[in-house]
């Protein structure tokens, strides 16, 4: 407990200790036998008895400070009618930054529904966390609870069910994990008989991130957890379950498999969390969730988190949360997903893929070295190709669904610790990744809709930080232009004139066309495509970024990788006049119209195969590759 000072106070009942925290200027009392902390000075025989008695089922940490948190024998009750403490002995208590409940909720745009809703807890100390958890919170650099934490903690600790509607990146993971750990310590169940706390999450990435937080805050108290998800061997997960853990973090599909195989027991789960419930429904997990919940005890506490509040989410929430439910809305009730206003959105309308590469290089070079950047592509093939070419100048790596789990874990860890500050990803990473300090998100390809767009850009601007999102839109993306303008207006963003013009045109005429793998003249809108981009200037008309520069001075098509104006050995189906080695690199790639009809038919037939997707016109559409 570095930083926390023990205060000598012989008048305290045994074994209570007085502690002073210089950072918050708060004095509190700790019982090492029961790991209880309180701001009320323990006195008399009752306190001594409490010191020596083990915590019973349902007893919770008592923390009476600005808000009165009382332990109750019937299960984690929040004593809303109890009289607030009028003061504390010892060091003066800092009241800097405290607001009334009404002011706090108004300032942070919090609305609540339910009877006797507890007041938000505006400091970590007022929650009553034990010293080891407080120390972990400080070590993580958190200064004060986020709005969802401040309001969710007293509700969760009271034993009531909770429905919380908050955007991703709001700090909700700690909002349900820390009260859950106190619940585990209070109930003291045998982990060999099954977990006490069950968290359901939509993706393995999100599940692993929740596990990371559970590892961090459960280390000092000995609370063990395991992560159960698909795409990884079942053996180690089953061994963890058999050994005994207090927390299971799972995706619905894999957990349902284990239930059907009799490999997991959920009969003593008394604290259930559904995280990103709207996303789980979008992914079709409702049948698995229903089967899992039917196996759980009826006497349990349920916390339900979602970023949106449409009809189908309301319906499933009404089935699961029934115990004196409190609804908490951060930022208002949203029937649909909205973009984070802390993210500045930039949209560039491009004429072809070469302009995308030019803009991509310009954006990356404009950022300070080491800035974490996530670049989203629509296909796995493009993801791999782009990351491979970028490594000539930048430290970049790719992640998508075809990568082995060990590869994905390695790439994500390298991105988190800064060894590889640029992550090129498909939408597998668009939801669930909670990586701090992502400086920018770049949509190299526009996603299938604005909901995925919002999920993508939500990887930056998290936990109160600001962020930037850059999006490239070609003529073929024009069908999304109006919806994107709506998203930007709702977030208070400036609409670029080029985007308005694209919306008016509807995405037809000019530019690259739908078929991004074909050469000049290809696609739905004419010109460009992968042939017009890689050729006639390579990656950006003179290298990755233009002007004969690019990766290492030569660049893609600026004198490197095929020559002055060709790039990649003369370009994928475009001008190769100045590209030494162009003919050798891709023999038979002449644009001559003198071929016989039979040869043209053979060429078109061959080029339609998936393994020849880079062979010019007639090749498959860019969006037909596996996602």
N, C-alpha and C positions, 0 to 999 in steps of 0.2 A: 504494500500500500504506500508506494512512494508519494510524498507530498502530504499525506495525511499524518497529523501529529497526535500522539497520545497525550491526554491531559491527566495529570495526577489528581485524583479525587477520591481520597480514602473513605469518604462518607457514602459512596455508592454501594448498594447491595452487591454481594458476590453472586455471579462473576462479571457483572456489568463493567464496561470500560467507557470512559469519556474520550471522544475523538474530536479533533478540530481540523477542518479543511480550509487551508489558507486561500485556495483558489476561489471558493464561494463565500468565505468568511462565515461558515456555518459550524455550529457545534452540535454533535448528536451523540447518541449512546448506542453501544453495540453489545449484544449478548453473544459471546463466542460459542456457548453451548448450543443455542438454537439458531444462531446466525440471524437474529432479529435486530433491526435498527429502529430507533425511534427518536423523535425530537423532544418528547416529553421525558423529563427526568424521572427515572424509576425510583420509587421510594417505598419503604415499609416492607412488611412480610410478603405481600402479594407479589411484589416485583421479584423478591428473592425466590419465591416459589416458581414464578414463571421462568426464572433463570435455570432452575434445575429440572423442570419438567420438560419432557419431549413435546415437540409440536404435534398436535392431534390433527386428524383429517379435517380439513376446512379452515384451520387456523392460518391466518396470513400475517404478513408483516404489518405492524402498526406504525404508521407514520403520520403524526399529527403536527402539521406546521401551518402553512397558510390554509390548507384544506385538511379537514379532519378525516383521517383514514383509520377506521377501527377494525380490529380483529373481531370476528363473530364466530360463535361455535357452530353455526349452521351453514358455513361455507362462504368465506371470502366476501362478507357483506360490506358494502360501502355505507357508512353511517351518515347519511345526508342530513339527518336531523340533529346530529350531535353538535354541541357547542364548539366553536372554533377555539383553538388555543390562543390565549391572550398574550403569550410571550414565552421566552425561554431564558433559562439561566445561562451563565457563561458568556462567551463572546457574543458581541452584537450580531444580529441577523441582518444580512443585506436584503433590502427590499427594492434595490435598484431594478428598474425594468418591469416590476409587477404591474399588472393591469387588473381591473375588475373583470369578472367573467364575461359580462356583456361587451366590454371594450375589446377583450382578447378575441372573442368569437367574431366580432364585427371586423376587427383588423385583419384577421386571418381567414375571413370568409367561411366561417364554420357555421353550419346550421344543424340542429339536432331535433329528433323526434322521439318521444317516449316520456314516460313518467319518471319524476325524480332523477333526472339525468345529472350525474356528478359534474362538478366544475372541472375545467381543464387544469392539469398540473403543469405549472409553468417552469419548474426546475426539476432536474433529475433527483435532487436531494429530497424534494417534497413527495416523491413517489414512495420512498421507503426501501429502495434497493439496498441489499447488503453491501458492505464496503468493497468486496471483490468485484462486484458488477460495476459499482461506481468507478472503480479504478480502471476497468476495461473501457468504460465510456469515455473517461478522460484521455486514456491512451489513444483512443480512436480520434481524438480531436473534436468531439462534439461539444458545443457550447451550451446548447439548450435544446429541449425536445422540439421536434417538428410539430406542426399543428395536429397532424393525425395521431402522433404519439401522445401529445398532451391531452387530447380528448379521449383517445381509445384506452389508455392505460387505466384510468380510474374505473371505466366501465368493465374492462376485462377482469380487473382485480376484484370487482364486486361480485363476480360469478354470473353476470347476466350475459345473454347472447348479444352479439353486435353485428350490425350490417354497416360497413364503412365503404363509402364511394369516394375514391381519391385517385388522382392521376398516378401513373408509374413514376418512381423516383421521389415519392413523398416520404419515405422512411417507414413504410408500413411493416417491413420485415421485423424490425425491432419492436414495432407496435404490437405484434402478436407474440413474438418469441420470448421477450423478457417476462411478461406476465405468465406465459406458459411455464417458464422455468420456476417461477415462484409457486405455481400450482403443483408442479412435480415435487418440489421440496416439501410442500405442505401435505400432500396426499401420501407420499412415501410408499408407493406400490412396488411389488417385486417385478423388476424388468424382465425376468425370465418367463413371466406369465403374459408378456406382451407389453407394448408401449402404452404410456399414459397420454402422450401428445401425438396427434397425427396431423400432418400438414399435406394437403393435396395441392399440386402445382401443375401448370399445363405443359411445361417443357423441362427437359433434363438440365438445361442451362440454368433456369431459374431454381430448380431443385438443388443443384450444386451450390448456387450462391446462398440459398437459405442455409444449407449445411455449413458453409464457411462461417456464417454468423453464429450458428449454433455451436460450432467448435470453439469459437472465440469466447463466447460468454458462458459456455458450459464447462470450460476447462478447469477453472478453480473450484467449482462445486461438484465436479465429478459426474456431471450429467452427460450420458453417452447418447449418440444418435447414429443413424445410418440413413443412406440415401438409396431409394429404390426407383430405378428408371430403366426404360428400354434402351437397346443399343449397347448394352454392356453385359458381360457374363452374369448369369444368375447365381453361380456358386458363392462368390464372396458376399453377395447381398443376403443369401439364405443363411450363411454362417453367422453374420452379424445378428440377424433376427433370432437365431437359435441361442446365441450367446446371451442375448438380452440387452435391449436398449430402451431408454425412456422416451426417445423421440424418433419417429419415423417420418421422413420427408419423402414423398412419393409422387410419381406421375400416375394417373388413374389406370392406364392400361397395364403397366407392369404389376401394380399392386393387385389389380383384379385377377391377373394370372396367378399370383401367389395365393390369393384367397381360394380360387378354384382348385389349386393343387394342394391345399391344406398346409402351406408353408409359412403362414403368418397367422397369429391370433390377435384379434382386435377387441376382445371381450372386456378389457379394462380401460379402453380409451375414454377419457372423461374430458378431454380438451381437443376439439376438432377445429382446424383452420382450413378454409377454402380460399386460396390465394389466386388472384386474377381469374375469378370465376367466370367472367364474361368470355375470356379467351378459351377457357376449357369448354364452354358450350360451343363457341365458334369451331373448335376442333373436333366436335362430335363426341365428347366424353360424357355426355349426360347419362347414357345407360350405365356406364361403368361407375360413375359417381353414385347413382341411385343404388346399385348393387352393394357398393362399399358401405354407404351410410346405413343400409338396412341391417348390416351385421353389427353395427355399433350399439352400445347401451343407450337406452332412451334417456337415462339420467346423465346428461353430459352438457358441457358448455360449447357453443359453436360460434366461431368468428368468421364472418363472410366478407371478403374484400373483392371489390370490383372497380374497374376504371369507368364503367358506364352503367346505366340503370334502365335498360330497355325492358320491354314487357316480359321477354323470356327469362331474363335474369331475376326480375321481381318474382316470377312464378316459382322458380326453383328455390329462391331465398325463403319464400313463405313456407316451404315444406321443411326446411332444415332449422330455421331460427325461430324458436317459439317460447323461449324462457325469458319473459320480461324484456323483450327485445328493444334495444336502442338503435336508432338509425343516425349515422353521422355522415354529413355531406361536406366535403372540402371543396370549395369553389363552386357550389351550387349543384343542383340536380341536373345531370346531363343524360338525356335520352340517347345521345350519340357521343362518340369520342371526339374530343376537341384537342387542339394543339396547345402545348405549353407556351404561355405568353412570354416566358423568359428566354425563349429560343428565337433568335433573329433568323428569318427565312429569306434566302436569296434564290431567285429562279432565273436561269439563263436559257433562252430559247436558242437551240443550236441547229445548224443546217445539216450536219452530218457527224459521223463518229470522230473524224479528225479534229473537229472543233471541240468535241468533248475532251479529247486528250490534251489539247492546248489549254483549255480552261482548267482541267484537273491539275496539270502541272503548275499553272499560275497560282491556284489556290494553295496547293501544298507548299510551294516555295514562299508564299506570303506569311505562313505561320512560323512561329518561333521553333527552332529545332527541338525535337522531342515531343511536340504536341501530339496528343493521342487523337487519331482520326479514324473513323469507320467509313469505309466506302462500300456502298451497296450495289451489287449487280443482280440482274434478274436470273441468270443461268449459272450453273456450276462451271461450265466450260469457260465462260467469260471471266468468272471469278478467278480461276486458276491462271488463265492467260494474262490477265491484267496484273495480278500480284507477281507473277514470274517476270514480266517485263519491268515492273517498277523497282524490283530489287537491284537493278543496275545502278540506280541512283539513291533510292530510299530503302529504309528497312521496313519491309512489308511482308505479310503472310496472309494466307487465305483460310477461310473456314466455311464449310458447307456440309450438307447432309451425307455426302459420300465419304467424308473423312472418317477414319476410325476414331473411336472415342479417345484413345490415347493421344492421337494427333491433335484433336480438338482441344483437349485439356492443355497440351503443351503450348499450342498457339495462343490460347486465351491467357495462360499464365505469362507468356512472354509479352503479350500486349499489356497486361495489368502492371507488370513490373517495369515496363518501359524499354525492354530490350528490342521489341518490335513495335514501334509506336503507330504503325499503320496496319489496320485490319481490313482486309477485303472480304466481304461476306455476302452470302445470299440471305434470304429472309429467315433462314433458320436462326439467325442471331438477332433478328429485329425485335423479338419480344422476349423478355425475361433476363437479358443481360443487364446486370447492374454493376457497371464498372465506373468508378469515380473519375472525375476530371477528364472526361472525354471532351476535347475542345471543339470538335466539329464533326458533323456527319455530312457525307457527300452522296447524293443519289446519282450515281453514274447512269443507271437506268431507272426510269420512273417505274414504280411498282404497279401492281394490278389494280389498285384503287387507292382512294385517299385514306382509308382506315389503315392500310399497311404503311402508307406514307407517314401518318402520325406516329405509328409504332416505331418506325425507323428513326425519325428525327428525335423521338423521345429518349434515345440513348445519350443525348447531351442535355445540358441544362437540368441536371438532376440534383435533388437534395438542396434546393435553394440557390444553386449556381446558375449562371447564364451560359448560353451556348449558341452556336451558329450552325445552320443547316443550308447546304447548297444543293440545288437540284437542276439537272439538265433535262430539258424537254425538247424533243424533236417534233416534226410535223405529225408523226404517227401517234404521239401522245396527246394530240389536241383534244381527243374525246374526254380527257380528264381535266382539261384546263379550267372549265367553269367550276367544277367541284373543288379544285385546288384554290381557286380564287376565293371561294366561300370559306374554306379552312383558314386562309390567310387573313381575310377580313375579320373573322371571329377572334383571331389571335392579335388583332390590331397591327397587322403587317402592311407594308407598302406594296401595292400591286404594280409590277413593272409593266410599262406599255406593251412590250413585246408579248407578254402573257395574255393581255387583253386581246391583242390582235390574233393570237393563236386561237383563243376561245371563239372569236368571231368566225375564223376560217374553219373551225372544227377539225383541224389537223390534216387537211388534204392539200395537195399541191406543193411541189418543191421538196427539198430536203431529202432525208435518207430513206424513208419508206420503211415498211414493216419488216422486210427481209434484210436484217443487218449483216448477214453473212455473204451477200452478193455484191458484185462490183457495180461500176457506174451504170446508171439507168435502171437499177434494180429497185425493188420495193414499191410501196403503194403510192408514194408521192414523187418518185423520180429522183435520180441522182444519188450519190453518196453510198450509204450502206458500208459494209466492211471493206468493199473494194475501193470505194471512193475515199475511204478514210486512211487505210494503210498505204494505198498507192497515191501517187501524185503528191508526195510530201510526207508520207509515212505517218507516224504518230503525231499529227498536229502540224503538217506542212513544214517540215524542216526540223523534225525531232520532237521529242516529248516536251512540247512547250513552244515550238517554233523557233525561227531565227537561226537555224543551223546549230542550235545548242543541244538540248536533250540530255540523255543520261551519259554523262562523262565527256561532253564536248562533241561527240559524234552524233549521238542521238539516234532515234528511230527515223531514219530517212534524212538526216542532216549531214550525211557523210558516213554514218555508221549503219551497220546492219543492212548493207545493200547499196549504199550510194547516195549521191547528192539529192536527188529529187524523188527517188523511187521508194526507198525504205523497204525493209524486209525483202531484199533481193528483187526490187522492181515493183513492189506493191502487190497487194492481193487483187490483181486484175486491173491495174491502172497504169499510168505512164511509167515506163522503165527505161527511158532513153538514156538517162544519166546514171543509171545504177549498174556498176560493174558487177558481173555475176548474175544478173537478173535471169538471163536465159538458162544458165546452169541451175539456178535455184529452183525454178519451176519450168522445166522443159515442156514445150507444147502448150504454153499459155498465151500464145499469140492471139490477138483480137481479130485476126484476118477473117474476112467473110468468105474466103475461097474454099473452105472445107467442103467436102462432099456431104450430101444430105445424110448418108449412112453414118459418117463420122460424127456429124452434129447430133444425131439421135443417140449414138453410143455415149458421147460425152455427157449429154443431159441425163441419160439413164444412170451412168456411174456417179454423177455429182449429187444425185439424190440420196445416196447412202449416207448414214450418219457419220461413218468414219471419214468421209470426204467432205465434211461440212465447211471446210475452208477453201473449196475449189471453185469459187466464182459463181456465175449466174446459174440458176436452176437448183441451187442447194436449198436445204430445208430452212424454213422460217426460224428466225432467232428464238422466238418464244415457244417453239416446239421441243426444245431441249429439256431434259429432266430438270426439275426445279430443285 
